[in-house]
Amino acid sequence: MWSFPRTREASKPEPVLARAIPVGVAVGAYGLSYGVLAVAAGMSPLLATLSSLIVLAGGSQFAFVGVLAAGGNPLMGAASGLLLNLRLLPFGLSIARHLPPAPLPRRAVDGYLVVDESVALALSDPDDGVVRRFRVTGVTVVIAWIGATAIGAYGGQFLGDLRTWGLDAAFPAGFLALVAPWLRTRSGRVAAAVGVFLAVVLTPITPPGVPILAAGLGAVIALRVRTENP
Amino acid sequence: MIVVALIVLGVGTYACKAFGPLLAAGRELPPTAQRLTDLLPAALLAALVATQTLATETSLTLDARVVGVAAAAVAVWLRAPFAIVVLVGAGVTALTRALGWG
């Protein structure tokens, strides 16, 4: 390890990178399976890599590829992905409060860096070093996600049948880890349960992609649950 | 068509992410919209877990993925880090198939 020259962060000795790098490793592992599965679902390795560059939001990309792999309309996949990414709107608003006034290009780059990990780490201590944690984590995620996608996309062909490696279960396992924090609140559990019910019931009778879009109604129903009772 | 859909997803996603930093520093969503955007991922992510565990194209099936995802659920319950959960899900599914089921 190395140390930074510290001036105003002297009271908080924890280097930002020590927290950002484990995040990068996890994102990289997920990006690797995304690259492999995107190619298996019909994208070229170049397109798979570019998709990570232009979207940079893992969950929505998995949702997109899931619809493709099931033979669904790509626009349906984009719609499911977009519904998932609506959450980034309030994330962007909460980080914007902390950003110093800056010229347009700088703010445009900050907007690109809004992902779950960068906002979560940045706001873990709202009083100190928010902007630096946000940018360092954001750049770490950019490098890990796009780089790992490329490795998976170009190297996946050497793996043979993906099912042998259980990679088709990597998606739902990852989604399960992502949804876990919501399952600790009552309204989150209601949203999840209704979403699962709608998706499972609709799967045999609607085109791929529709069950996931319809599952969004679970969130509307969960709005009626009082937040005070976790 | 895939390219068009990816551009739609990319542009829409960037609009969500960058709206705050570009246009609305210091503003908030109305409370109901805030709660809805907070709860949408719970409904969608849970639905994705279910369909990607149980669906093969448009039919419902029980195969090795169910065992792998159940193992991943235990890992989540034990608060394992994200990468470990994914590895457990894939690894147990692969193992189940190697043992001859699903």
Chai-1 contact restraints between the chains, C-beta under 6 A:
chainA,res_idxA,chainB,res_idxB,connection_type,confidence,min_distance_angstrom,max_distance_angstrom,comment,restraint_id
A,A26,B,F82,contact,1.0,0.0,6.0,A-B,restraint_1
A,A26,B,A83,contact,1.0,0.0,6.0,A-B,restraint_2
A,A29,B,A83,contact,1.0,0.0,6.0,A-B,restraint_3
A,S51,B,L6,contact,1.0,0.0,6.0,A-B,restraint_4
A,I54,B,G10,contact,1.0,0.0,6.0,A-B,restraint_5
A,V55,B,L9,contact,1.0,0.0,6.0,A-B,restraint_6
A,V55,B,G10,contact,1.0,0.0,6.0,A-B,restraint_7
A,V55,B,T13,contact,1.0,0.0,6.0,A-B,restraint_8
A,A57,B,T13,contact,1.0,0.0,6.0,A-B,restraint_9
A,A63,B,L48,contact,1.0,0.0,6.0,A-B,restraint_10
A,G66,B,Q52,contact,1.0,0.0,6.0,A-B,restraint_11
A,A70,B,E57,contact,1.0,0.0,6.0,A-B,restraint_12
A,G71,B,E57,contact,1.0,0.0,6.0,A-B,restraint_13
A,P74,B,M1,contact,1.0,0.0,6.0,A-B,restraint_14
A,P74,B,I2,contact,1.0,0.0,6.0,A-B,restraint_15
A,P74,B,A5,contact,1.0,0.0,6.0,A-B,restraint_16
A,L75,B,A5,contact,1.0,0.0,6.0,A-B,restraint_17
A,A78,B,A5,contact,1.0,0.0,6.0,A-B,restraint_18
A,A78,B,V8,contact,1.0,0.0,6.0,A-B,restraint_19
A,A78,B,L9,contact,1.0,0.0,6.0,A-B,restraint_20
A,G81,B,L9,contact,1.0,0.0,6.0,A-B,restraint_21
A,L82,B,G12,contact,1.0,0.0,6.0,A-B,restraint_22
A,L83,B,L44,contact,1.0,0.0,6.0,A-B,restraint_23
A,L84,B,P41,contact,1.0,0.0,6.0,A-B,restraint_24
A,L84,B,L44,contact,1.0,0.0,6.0,A-B,restraint_25
A,N85,B,T13,contact,1.0,0.0,6.0,A-B,restraint_26
A,N85,B,C16,contact,1.0,0.0,6.0,A-B,restraint_27
A,L86,B,T37,contact,1.0,0.0,6.0,A-B,restraint_28
A,L86,B,L40,contact,1.0,0.0,6.0,A-B,restraint_29
A,R87,B,T37,contact,1.0,0.0,6.0,A-B,restraint_30
A,R87,B,P41,contact,1.0,0.0,6.0,A-B,restraint_31
A,L88,B,C16,contact,1.0,0.0,6.0,A-B,restraint_32
A,L88,B,K17,contact,1.0,0.0,6.0,A-B,restraint_33
A,L89,B,C16,contact,1.0,0.0,6.0,A-B,restraint_34
A,L89,B,F19,contact,1.0,0.0,6.0,A-B,restraint_35
A,L89,B,T37,contact,1.0,0.0,6.0,A-B,restraint_36
A,P90,B,L29,contact,1.0,0.0,6.0,A-B,restraint_37
A,P90,B,Q34,contact,1.0,0.0,6.0,A-B,restraint_38
A,P90,B,T37,contact,1.0,0.0,6.0,A-B,restraint_39
A,G92,B,K17,contact,1.0,0.0,6.0,A-B,restraint_40
A,G92,B,F19,contact,1.0,0.0,6.0,A-B,restraint_41
A,G92,B,G20,contact,1.0,0.0,6.0,A-B,restraint_42
A,G92,B,P21,contact,1.0,0.0,6.0,A-B,restraint_43
A,L93,B,G20,contact,1.0,0.0,6.0,A-B,restraint_44
A,A96,B,G20,contact,1.0,0.0,6.0,A-B,restraint_45
A,A96,B,P21,contact,1.0,0.0,6.0,A-B,restraint_46
A,A96,B,A25,contact,1.0,0.0,6.0,A-B,restraint_47
A,R97,B,G26,contact,1.0,0.0,6.0,A-B,restraint_48
A,L99,B,P21,contact,1.0,0.0,6.0,A-B,restraint_49
A,R107,B,P21,contact,1.0,0.0,6.0,A-B,restraint_50
A,R107,B,L22,contact,1.0,0.0,6.0,A-B,restraint_51
A,D110,B,P21,contact,1.0,0.0,6.0,A-B,restraint_52
A,G111,B,K17,contact,1.0,0.0,6.0,A-B,restraint_53
A,G111,B,A18,contact,1.0,0.0,6.0,A-B,restraint_54
A,G111,B,P21,contact,1.0,0.0,6.0,A-B,restraint_55
A,G111,B,L22,contact,1.0,0.0,6.0,A-B,restraint_56
A,V114,B,K17,contact,1.0,0.0,6.0,A-B,restraint_57
A,W165,B,A94,contact,1.0,0.0,6.0,A-B,restraint_58
A,G166,B,G68,contact,1.0,0.0,6.0,A-B,restraint_59
A,G166,B,A90,contact,1.0,0.0,6.0,A-B,restraint_60
A,G166,B,T93,contact,1.0,0.0,6.0,A-B,restraint_61
A,G166,B,A94,contact,1.0,0.0,6.0,A-B,restraint_62
A,L167,B,A90,contact,1.0,0.0,6.0,A-B,restraint_63
A,A169,B,R65,contact,1.0,0.0,6.0,A-B,restraint_64
A,A169,B,G68,contact,1.0,0.0,6.0,A-B,restraint_65
A,A169,B,V69,contact,1.0,0.0,6.0,A-B,restraint_66
A,A169,B,G89,contact,1.0,0.0,6.0,A-B,restraint_67
A,A169,B,A90,contact,1.0,0.0,6.0,A-B,restraint_68
A,A169,B,T93,contact,1.0,0.0,6.0,A-B,restraint_69
A,A170,B,V86,contact,1.0,0.0,6.0,A-B,restraint_70
A,A170,B,G89,contact,1.0,0.0,6.0,A-B,restraint_71
A,A170,B,A90,contact,1.0,0.0,6.0,A-B,restraint_72
A,F171,B,Q52,contact,1.0,0.0,6.0,A-B,restraint_73
A,P172,B,V49,contact,1.0,0.0,6.0,A-B,restraint_74
A,P172,B,Q52,contact,1.0,0.0,6.0,A-B,restraint_75
A,P172,B,T53,contact,1.0,0.0,6.0,A-B,restraint_76
A,P172,B,V69,contact,1.0,0.0,6.0,A-B,restraint_77
A,A173,B,V69,contact,1.0,0.0,6.0,A-B,restraint_78
A,A173,B,A72,contact,1.0,0.0,6.0,A-B,restraint_79
A,A173,B,V85,contact,1.0,0.0,6.0,A-B,restraint_80
A,A173,B,V86,contact,1.0,0.0,6.0,A-B,restraint_81
A,A173,B,G89,contact,1.0,0.0,6.0,A-B,restraint_82
A,G174,B,V86,contact,1.0,0.0,6.0,A-B,restraint_83
A,F175,B,L45,contact,1.0,0.0,6.0,A-B,restraint_84
A,F175,B,L48,contact,1.0,0.0,6.0,A-B,restraint_85
A,F175,B,V49,contact,1.0,0.0,6.0,A-B,restraint_86
A,L176,B,V49,contact,1.0,0.0,6.0,A-B,restraint_87
A,L176,B,A72,contact,1.0,0.0,6.0,A-B,restraint_88
A,L176,B,V76,contact,1.0,0.0,6.0,A-B,restraint_89
A,A177,B,V76,contact,1.0,0.0,6.0,A-B,restraint_90
A,A177,B,F82,contact,1.0,0.0,6.0,A-B,restraint_91
A,A177,B,V85,contact,1.0,0.0,6.0,A-B,restraint_92
A,L178,B,L45,contact,1.0,0.0,6.0,A-B,restraint_93
A,V179,B,L45,contact,1.0,0.0,6.0,A-B,restraint_94
A,V179,B,A46,contact,1.0,0.0,6.0,A-B,restraint_95
A,A180,B,V76,contact,1.0,0.0,6.0,A-B,restraint_96
A,W182,B,A42,contact,1.0,0.0,6.0,A-B,restraint_97
A,G188,B,A42,contact,1.0,0.0,6.0,A-B,restraint_98
A,A191,B,L39,contact,1.0,0.0,6.0,A-B,restraint_99
A,A191,B,A42,contact,1.0,0.0,6.0,A-B,restraint_100
A,A191,B,A43,contact,1.0,0.0,6.0,A-B,restraint_101
A,A192,B,A42,contact,1.0,0.0,6.0,A-B,restraint_102
A,A192,B,A46,contact,1.0,0.0,6.0,A-B,restraint_103
A,G195,B,A43,contact,1.0,0.0,6.0,A-B,restraint_104
A,G195,B,A46,contact,1.0,0.0,6.0,A-B,restraint_105
A,G195,B,A47,contact,1.0,0.0,6.0,A-B,restraint_106
A,V196,B,A46,contact,1.0,0.0,6.0,A-B,restraint_107
A,V196,B,A47,contact,1.0,0.0,6.0,A-B,restraint_108
A,V196,B,A50,contact,1.0,0.0,6.0,A-B,restraint_109
A,A199,B,A47,contact,1.0,0.0,6.0,A-B,restraint_110
A,A199,B,A50,contact,1.0,0.0,6.0,A-B,restraint_111
A,A199,B,T51,contact,1.0,0.0,6.0,A-B,restraint_112
A,V200,B,A50,contact,1.0,0.0,6.0,A-B,restraint_113
A,T203,B,T51,contact,1.0,0.0,6.0,A-B,restraint_114
A,T203,B,A55,contact,1.0,0.0,6.0,A-B,restraint_115
A,P204,B,T58,contact,1.0,0.0,6.0,A-B,restraint_116
A,P204,B,S59,contact,1.0,0.0,6.0,A-B,restraint_117
A,P211,B,T51,contact,1.0,0.0,6.0,A-B,restraint_118
A,I212,B,A47,contact,1.0,0.0,6.0,A-B,restraint_119
A,A215,B,A43,contact,1.0,0.0,6.0,A-B,restraint_120
A,A215,B,L44,contact,1.0,0.0,6.0,A-B,restraint_121
A,A215,B,A47,contact,1.0,0.0,6.0,A-B,restraint_122
A,G216,B,L40,contact,1.0,0.0,6.0,A-B,restraint_123
A,G216,B,A43,contact,1.0,0.0,6.0,A-B,restraint_124
A,G216,B,L44,contact,1.0,0.0,6.0,A-B,restraint_125
A,G218,B,A43,contact,1.0,0.0,6.0,A-B,restraint_126
A,A219,B,L36,contact,1.0,0.0,6.0,A-B,restraint_127
A,A219,B,L39,contact,1.0,0.0,6.0,A-B,restraint_128
A,A219,B,L40,contact,1.0,0.0,6.0,A-B,restraint_129
A,A219,B,A43,contact,1.0,0.0,6.0,A-B,restraint_130
A,A222,B,L39,contact,1.0,0.0,6.0,A-B,restraint_131
A,L223,B,R35,contact,1.0,0.0,6.0,A-B,restraint_132
